[in-house]
Amino acid sequence: MRLDDFDDNINVEDQRGQGGGGFGFGGGGGGGGLLFGLLPLVMSRFGCGGVVVLLLVMAVFGGLGGLGGGGVQTGAPTQIGQPQRSGTDVKSSCTVDAASKSACNAFSSADRTWAALFQRSGERFVKPKLVFYGGSGRSGCGAAQSAMGPFYCPTDQGIYLDTSFFDELANRFGAKGDFAQDYVIAHEFGHHIQNLLGASDKVHQIQRSGSQVEGNAASVRLELQADCYAGVWAAQNRDRLEPGDVQEGMTAAHAIGDDTLQQQSQGRVVPDSFTHGTSAQRMRWLQKGLDSGDPAQCDTFSGAI
């Protein structure tokens, strides 16, 4: 995808090289048995996106994953307000390497696109921030760990990314190409849009008050809407798409379906535990956003999905 270089006025925070405090399971260590034991915890809290890198680590030690579908990290109240700049120099942070620049370019494009869409609809748009970290970091929702994969924190309105995830995305999951990476950023940006519009709050209430199955079902609808919003962003920038981009996105969406990930990791599929949707559902809603370019067509909360 031919994106313009990032704008200098995007909100970027860089925690790389600062160390980070975490709660003990990073992308780098531990035995396969320990990591496998953490799968239910990571799946329930962070969805497939969180399981992705954890599974990749497991593969190294003898083998779930999710691609950039990271999801929303919960555990703290949602607060909507203008995020504060961290003092990070945008240009230096976004040009650390090619992966950082790619992430900033996609983030900046999504920022401009959604600001314009909100202005058209008369809604108030609040800029999120892109937070780079390496291995471990800190978020308004708690510790940030590579094992979580990319994720969005509604409390501080941050999209958290360890760019090493892009390597795993291509090499382990076969989702290569710049548009696969852009899809990751656009999906997480979609969670920010849900936060601004109130969809995230509704789902979190269901998760707090309903059963585990009800909470999982609500999470699936939230994640599929974020996929659709990623498609809307791409459709709004259709003139920037290159041959093969859409297929790269579909390959990525298929790779992170709950059914595909569960079949690969445990040899069986448990639909009631789905938190992000099947491969077919993720591809379908990404395509719906691409075809329509209209956020109103991304209502995953009404009817069948």
C-alpha positions as CSV (number, residue, x, y, z in Angstrom):
1,M,0.0,0.0,0.0
2,R,1.4,3.4,-1.0
3,L,1.0,5.5,2.1
4,D,2.3,9.0,2.6
5,D,4.9,9.5,5.3
6,F,3.5,10.1,8.7
7,D,2.5,13.5,10.0
8,D,4.6,15.1,12.7
9,N,1.5,15.9,14.7
10,I,0.5,12.3,15.5
11,N,0.7,11.2,19.1
12,V,3.6,8.8,19.6
13,E,5.2,7.5,22.7
14,D,8.4,5.4,22.7
15,Q,9.2,3.1,25.6
16,R,11.9,1.1,23.8
17,G,15.1,0.9,25.8
18,Q,13.4,2.0,29.0
19,G,12.8,-1.4,30.5
20,G,9.2,-1.9,31.7
21,G,8.0,-3.8,34.6
22,G,5.7,-6.7,33.9
23,F,4.2,-9.6,35.6
24,G,6.5,-12.3,34.6
25,F,5.8,-13.8,31.3
26,G,7.5,-12.0,28.4
27,G,8.2,-13.0,24.9
28,G,11.5,-14.3,25.7
29,G,11.7,-17.0,28.4
30,G,10.2,-19.9,30.2
31,G,9.6,-23.5,29.3
32,G,7.0,-24.7,26.9
33,G,4.9,-26.2,29.8
34,L,4.7,-22.9,31.6
35,L,3.7,-21.0,28.4
36,F,1.1,-23.6,27.5
37,G,-0.4,-23.1,31.0
38,L,-0.7,-19.4,30.4
39,L,-2.8,-19.8,27.2
40,P,-6.2,-19.8,29.0
41,L,-5.3,-16.6,30.9
42,V,-3.9,-14.8,27.9
43,M,-6.9,-15.9,25.7
44,S,-9.4,-14.8,28.2
45,R,-7.8,-11.4,28.9
46,F,-6.3,-10.4,25.6
47,G,-7.9,-12.6,22.9
48,C,-6.2,-14.2,20.0
49,G,-3.9,-11.2,19.5
50,G,-2.4,-11.9,22.9
51,V,-2.1,-15.6,22.3
52,V,-0.3,-15.0,19.0
53,V,3.2,-14.1,20.2
54,L,2.9,-16.5,23.2
55,L,2.3,-19.3,20.7
56,L,5.2,-18.2,18.6
57,V,7.4,-18.5,21.7
58,M,5.9,-21.9,22.3
59,A,6.9,-22.9,18.8
60,V,10.5,-22.1,19.7
61,F,10.4,-24.3,22.7
62,G,8.5,-27.1,21.1
63,G,5.1,-24.5,19.7
64,L,-2.1,-20.1,19.1
65,G,-1.6,-16.9,18.0
66,G,-3.3,-14.2,16.4
67,L,-2.1,-11.6,14.1
68,G,-2.4,-8.0,15.0
69,G,-5.9,-8.5,16.0
70,G,-4.6,-7.9,19.4
71,G,-7.9,-6.7,20.9
72,V,-8.7,-4.5,23.8
73,Q,-6.9,-4.9,27.1
74,T,-9.3,-4.4,29.9
75,G,-9.1,-4.2,33.6
76,A,-9.4,-0.4,34.1
77,P,-12.2,2.1,33.5
78,T,-12.6,3.6,30.1
79,Q,-11.7,7.3,30.0
80,I,-12.3,9.5,27.0
81,G,-10.2,12.6,26.8
82,Q,-7.4,14.1,24.8
83,P,-4.3,12.0,25.4
84,Q,-1.2,13.8,26.6
85,R,1.9,13.9,24.5
86,S,4.7,12.0,26.1
87,G,7.5,14.3,25.0
88,T,8.6,11.7,22.5
89,D,10.2,13.1,19.3
90,V,7.8,11.7,16.6
91,K,10.3,11.7,13.8
92,S,13.1,9.9,15.7
93,S,10.7,7.3,17.1
94,C,9.1,6.7,13.7
95,T,12.3,6.2,11.9
96,V,14.1,3.8,14.2
97,D,13.7,1.1,11.5
98,A,11.5,0.2,8.6
99,A,8.8,-1.5,10.8
100,S,8.5,1.6,12.9
101,K,8.0,3.8,9.9
102,S,5.5,1.5,8.4
103,A,3.5,1.5,11.6
104,C,3.6,5.3,11.9
105,N,2.6,5.7,8.2
106,A,-0.5,3.5,8.7
107,F,-1.3,5.0,12.0
108,S,-1.1,8.5,10.6
109,S,-3.3,7.6,7.6
110,A,-5.9,6.1,9.9
111,D,-5.7,9.2,12.1
112,R,-6.5,11.5,9.1
113,T,-9.1,9.1,7.7
114,W,-11.2,8.8,10.8
115,A,-10.8,12.4,11.7
116,A,-12.4,13.3,8.4
117,L,-15.2,10.6,8.8
118,F,-16.0,11.9,12.3
119,Q,-16.1,15.5,11.0
120,R,-18.5,14.5,8.2
121,S,-20.8,12.8,10.7
122,G,-20.7,15.6,13.3
123,E,-19.0,13.4,15.9
124,R,-16.1,14.6,18.1
125,F,-12.8,12.9,17.2
126,V,-10.1,12.4,19.8
127,K,-6.6,11.4,18.6
128,P,-5.2,8.1,20.0
129,K,-1.5,7.5,20.6
130,L,0.8,4.9,19.2
131,V,3.1,3.5,21.8
132,F,6.2,1.5,20.8
133,Y,7.8,-0.8,23.3
134,G,10.3,-3.6,23.2
135,G,9.7,-6.8,25.1
136,S,7.9,-5.1,28.0
137,G,6.4,-1.8,28.8
138,R,3.7,0.0,30.6
139,S,0.2,0.9,29.6
140,G,-2.8,2.6,31.3
141,C,-4.3,-0.9,31.5
142,G,-1.3,-2.6,33.2
143,A,1.8,-4.2,31.9
144,A,2.6,-4.4,28.2
145,Q,4.3,-7.6,27.2
146,S,5.3,-8.9,23.7
147,A,3.3,-12.0,24.5
148,M,0.1,-10.0,24.3
149,G,0.6,-9.0,20.7
150,P,-0.5,-5.5,19.6
151,F,-3.3,-4.2,21.7
152,Y,-5.4,-1.2,22.4
153,C,-5.8,0.3,25.9
154,P,-9.0,2.3,26.3
155,T,-7.9,3.9,29.6
156,D,-5.0,5.9,28.0
157,Q,-6.3,5.5,24.4
158,G,-3.0,3.9,23.3
159,I,-2.3,1.4,20.6
160,Y,0.7,-0.6,21.9
161,L,3.1,-2.3,19.5
162,D,6.3,-4.3,19.7
163,T,7.4,-4.1,16.1
164,S,9.1,-7.5,16.3
165,F,5.5,-8.8,15.9
166,F,5.6,-7.9,12.2
167,D,8.5,-10.4,11.7
168,E,6.5,-13.2,13.4
169,L,3.5,-12.2,11.4
170,A,5.3,-12.8,8.2
171,N,7.7,-15.7,9.1
172,R,5.5,-17.8,11.4
173,F,2.0,-17.0,10.2
174,G,2.8,-16.6,6.5
175,A,1.0,-13.2,6.5
176,K,3.5,-11.2,4.5
177,G,3.4,-7.8,2.9
178,D,3.0,-4.3,3.9
179,F,-0.8,-4.4,3.9
180,A,-0.9,-7.3,6.4
181,Q,1.0,-5.0,8.8
182,D,-1.3,-2.0,7.9
183,Y,-4.3,-4.2,8.7
184,V,-2.9,-4.8,12.2
185,I,-2.6,-1.1,12.9
186,A,-6.0,-0.3,11.3
187,H,-7.7,-3.0,13.4
188,E,-6.3,-1.6,16.6
189,F,-7.3,1.9,15.5
190,G,-10.8,0.4,15.0
191,H,-10.9,-0.4,18.7
192,H,-10.2,3.3,19.4
193,I,-13.2,4.2,17.2
194,Q,-15.3,1.8,19.2
195,N,-14.1,3.4,22.4
196,L,-15.1,6.8,21.2
197,L,-18.5,5.6,20.1
198,G,-19.3,3.6,23.2
199,A,-19.3,0.1,21.8
200,S,-16.4,-0.9,24.0
201,D,-18.2,0.1,27.1
202,K,-21.2,-2.0,26.2
203,V,-19.1,-5.1,25.6
204,H,-17.1,-4.6,28.8
205,Q,-20.4,-4.3,30.8
206,I,-21.5,-7.6,29.3
207,Q,-18.2,-9.2,30.2
208,R,-18.5,-8.0,33.8
209,S,-22.1,-8.9,34.4
210,G,-22.7,-11.9,32.0
211,S,-21.4,-15.4,31.8
212,Q,-18.1,-16.3,30.2
213,V,-19.8,-17.5,27.1
214,E,-21.8,-14.3,26.8
215,G,-18.7,-12.2,27.3
216,N,-16.8,-14.2,24.7
217,A,-19.7,-13.8,22.2
218,A,-19.8,-10.0,22.8
219,S,-16.0,-9.9,22.3
220,V,-16.3,-11.7,19.0
221,R,-18.7,-9.0,17.7
222,L,-16.4,-6.2,18.9
223,E,-13.4,-7.8,17.2
224,L,-15.3,-8.3,13.9
225,Q,-16.4,-4.7,13.9
226,A,-12.8,-3.7,14.3
227,D,-12.0,-5.8,11.3
228,C,-14.7,-4.1,9.4
229,Y,-13.4,-0.7,10.4
230,A,-10.0,-1.7,9.2
231,G,-11.6,-2.4,5.8
232,V,-13.4,1.0,5.9
233,W,-10.0,2.7,6.4
234,A,-8.6,0.8,3.4
235,A,-11.6,1.6,1.2
236,Q,-11.3,5.3,2.1
237,N,-7.8,5.1,0.8
238,R,-8.5,2.8,-2.2
239,D,-6.4,4.9,-4.5
240,R,-3.4,3.8,-2.4
241,L,-4.0,0.1,-2.7
242,E,-1.6,-1.9,-4.9
243,P,-2.2,-5.3,-6.6
244,G,-2.1,-8.1,-4.0
245,D,-2.9,-5.8,-1.0
246,V,-6.4,-7.1,-0.5
247,Q,-5.2,-10.7,-0.6
248,E,-2.5,-9.9,1.9
249,G,-5.2,-8.6,4.2
250,M,-7.4,-11.7,3.7
251,T,-4.4,-14.0,4.4
252,A,-3.8,-12.2,7.6
253,A,-7.5,-12.3,8.6
254,H,-7.7,-16.0,7.9
255,A,-4.5,-16.7,9.9
256,I,-5.9,-15.2,13.1
257,G,-9.4,-16.8,13.1
258,D,-10.1,-18.5,16.4
259,D,-11.0,-21.8,14.7
260,T,-7.7,-21.8,12.8
261,L,-5.6,-20.9,15.8
262,Q,-7.3,-23.4,18.1
263,Q,-7.0,-26.2,15.5
264,Q,-3.3,-25.5,15.1
265,S,-2.6,-25.1,18.8
266,Q,-4.8,-27.8,20.4
267,G,-6.1,-29.9,17.6
268,R,-9.7,-29.1,18.3
269,V,-12.1,-26.2,18.1
270,V,-14.2,-24.9,21.0
271,P,-16.7,-22.3,19.6
272,D,-17.8,-21.1,23.1
273,S,-14.3,-20.0,23.8
274,F,-14.0,-17.8,20.6
275,T,-13.1,-14.2,21.4
276,H,-12.3,-12.8,17.9
277,G,-14.3,-14.9,15.4
278,T,-13.6,-17.6,12.9
279,S,-11.3,-17.1,9.9
280,A,-14.4,-16.9,7.6
281,Q,-16.0,-14.3,9.8
282,R,-12.9,-12.2,10.0
283,M,-12.4,-12.3,6.3
284,R,-16.1,-11.5,5.6
285,W,-16.2,-8.4,7.8
286,L,-12.9,-7.1,6.6
287,Q,-14.3,-7.5,3.0
288,K,-17.5,-5.8,4.0
289,G,-15.6,-2.7,5.2
290,L,-13.5,-2.8,2.0
291,D,-16.6,-3.1,-0.2
292,S,-18.6,-0.4,1.5
293,G,-16.2,2.1,2.9
294,D,-19.0,3.0,5.2
295,P,-18.7,2.6,9.0
296,A,-22.5,2.3,9.3
297,Q,-22.2,-1.0,7.4
298,C,-20.1,-2.4,10.3
299,D,-22.9,-3.1,12.7
300,T,-21.8,-6.5,14.0
301,F,-24.1,-6.2,17.0
302,S,-27.4,-6.6,15.2
303,G,-28.3,-10.0,13.7
304,A,-26.1,-12.8,12.6
305,I,-22.4,-12.5,12.1
